[in-house]
Amino acid sequence: MTDRPEHADQPPPSQAQDSRAEQVLAQALRAMVGGDKPAHPAAGTPTDGTPTNSRSWRRLTTGQLLLLSAIVGLLIGIVAGLFSLPL
């Protein structure tokens, strides 16, 4: 009795299949980190074609704006409290 591989009738994977597998894996990893964007977009042009600056702010959600304003308010209150202590 000879040992036979379980899938002896299947051909070995081709380079095209390997390339496709790498593309699928890369796309899945990009989706896991929060974006379905290309790895290296052209500098200065987003996918919709409008020019951008590398220092441009992205749009903040309402929750993020509320959190940011609460943090700034707390910082102002702490600074005001520290300045009023010596008085």
Secondary structure, DSSP 8 states (H G I E B T S, - for coil): -----TTTTS----HHHHHHHHHHHHHHHHHHTT----SS--TT--TTS----TT------HHHHHHHHHHHHHHHHHHHHHHHS--
